[in-house]
Amino acid sequence: MEVAGGLPGVVPVRDSKVPQGPALCFQGASWVAFIGDLKSRRP
């Protein structure tokens, strides 16, 4: 998985094994909430 930066308010994510493939774009706030939730679940 690759996450691109430098786009205000948008976080594009794509499969690093298929770089020419499509990207999913998330709103910045949604991405931050998602990553925060993942981190909170660490043992």
C-alpha positions as a printed NumPy array, in Angstrom:
array([[  0.   ,   0.   ,   0.   ],
       [  1.231,   3.473,  -0.878],
       [ -0.103,   6.697,   0.55 ],
       [  0.637,   9.92 ,  -1.319],
       [  1.11 ,  13.256,   0.37 ],
       [  1.083,  16.856,  -0.72 ],
       [ -2.564,  17.081,  -1.725],
       [ -4.47 ,  19.392,   0.624],
       [ -7.453,  17.657,   2.2  ],
       [ -7.125,  14.44 ,   0.149],
       [ -5.202,  11.22 ,   0.829],
       [ -4.751,   8.983,  -2.236],
       [ -3.992,   5.327,  -1.503],
       [ -3.028,   2.651,  -4.028],
       [ -1.705,  -0.885,  -4.249],
       [  2.09 ,  -0.626,  -4.384],
       [  2.251,  -3.845,  -6.428],
       [  0.111,  -2.225,  -9.147],
       [  1.336,   1.394,  -9.305],
       [ -0.412,   2.051, -12.616],
       [ -3.721,   0.907, -11.126],
       [ -6.445,   3.025,  -9.576],
       [ -6.156,   4.949,  -6.332],
       [ -8.739,   5.374,  -3.621],
       [ -9.028,   8.937,  -2.36 ],
       [-10.043,   9.683,   1.204],
       [-10.815,  12.971,   2.875],
       [ -7.94 ,  13.962,   5.134],
       [-10.026,  13.947,   8.322],
       [-11.398,  10.482,   7.538],
       [ -7.901,   9.129,   6.957],
       [ -6.611,  10.6  ,  10.227],
       [ -9.533,   9.014,  12.108],
       [ -8.91 ,   5.655,  10.414],
       [ -5.184,   5.625,  11.247],
       [ -5.91 ,   6.788,  14.801],
       [ -8.314,   3.896,  15.273],
       [ -5.754,   1.415,  13.952],
       [ -3.077,   2.747,  16.297],
       [ -5.41 ,   2.564,  19.299],
       [ -5.934,  -1.153,  18.7  ],
       [ -2.251,  -2.058,  19.008],
       [ -1.46 ,  -4.403,  21.897]])
